[in-house]
């Protein structure tokens, strides 16, 4: 069972693993055009207390919690993938929001 509010165990600062928003940790010094892009780097991968890897991405559409996702590793945009998902949305996410996508753990049977 996944943690309901997972937290990172890797020593990175940034938004909580269950948070979603249109921007995180931007400032007017690093963002003089006020584009409000996150200063927390897209593609950052951290490990949660539930043992899962989480990658910071931007939602290409709205997702419900546990929806299967694919991640474009050039743009770090998440899209729905019901056939062969590698990631999932840990919480409901609005289109355009930044969030941490959880890598689906694959188990093998002996």
C-alpha positions in Angstrom: 0.0 0.0 0.0 1.4 3.4 -1.0 1.9 6.1 1.6 -1.0 8.6 1.5 1.3 11.6 1.9 4.7 10.4 0.8 7.8 12.5 1.6 11.2 12.5 0.0 14.0 10.7 1.7 16.7 11.9 -0.7 18.3 15.2 0.4 16.7 17.5 -2.2 14.7 20.6 -1.5 11.5 21.2 -3.4 7.8 20.7 -3.4 6.2 17.9 -1.4 5.7 14.7 -3.3 1.9 15.0 -3.1 1.7 18.7 -4.0 0.5 20.0 -7.4 0.6 23.7 -8.5 1.2 25.8 -11.5 4.5 27.0 -10.1 7.0 26.2 -7.3 9.8 28.1 -5.8 10.1 30.7 -8.5 11.5 34.1 -7.7 11.9 37.4 -9.6 15.7 37.2 -9.5 15.9 33.9 -11.3 12.7 34.7 -13.3 13.1 38.4 -14.4 10.4 38.0 -17.2 8.0 36.7 -14.5 7.3 33.5 -16.6 6.6 31.8 -13.3 8.4 28.6 -14.4 9.4 26.4 -11.4 13.0 26.9 -10.3 12.8 23.3 -9.0 14.1 21.5 -12.1 11.8 19.5 -14.3 13.0 15.9 -14.5 14.4 15.9 -10.9 14.0 12.3 -9.5 13.8 11.6 -5.8 13.0 8.6 -3.6 10.0 8.7 -1.3 9.5 7.0 2.1 7.3 4.4 0.3 10.4 3.2 -1.7 9.1 4.6 -5.0 10.9 7.0 -7.3 9.2 10.3 -8.1 10.0 12.5 -11.1 9.0 16.2 -11.3 7.0 16.8 -14.5 4.2 19.0 -15.9 0.8 17.6 -16.7 -0.2 17.6 -20.3 -3.8 17.0 -19.3 -5.9 16.5 -16.2 -5.3 13.2 -14.4 -7.1 11.3 -11.6 -5.1 9.7 -8.8 -3.5 6.4 -10.0 -3.9 7.2 -13.7 -1.2 5.6 -15.8 1.2 8.0 -17.4 4.0 8.3 -20.0 6.7 11.0 -19.6 8.4 12.8 -22.5 12.0 12.9 -21.2 12.8 15.9 -23.4 10.0 18.2 -22.3 9.1 16.4 -19.0 5.5 16.5 -19.9 3.1 13.8 -18.7 0.4 12.3 -20.9 -2.2 9.6 -20.2 -1.1 6.0 -21.0 -3.5 3.2 -20.2 -1.7 0.5 -22.2 1.9 0.4 -21.0 2.3 3.1 -18.3 5.7 3.6 -16.6 4.5 6.3 -14.2 1.2 7.1 -12.4 -0.3 10.2 -10.9 -0.1 9.9 -7.1 -2.9 12.5 -6.6 -5.4 14.2 -8.9 -3.6 16.7 -11.1 -5.0 19.6 -13.2 -3.8 20.2 -16.7 -0.7 22.3 -16.7 0.2 21.7 -13.1 3.6 20.6 -12.0 3.8 17.5 -9.9 5.9 14.4 -9.0 4.9 11.4 -11.1 5.4 8.1 -9.2 7.3 5.3 -11.1 5.3 2.1 -11.2 7.1 -0.6 -9.4 7.3 -3.7 -11.5 7.4 -7.0 -9.7 8.4 -10.3 -11.2 7.1 -13.7 -10.2 9.4 -16.6 -9.7 
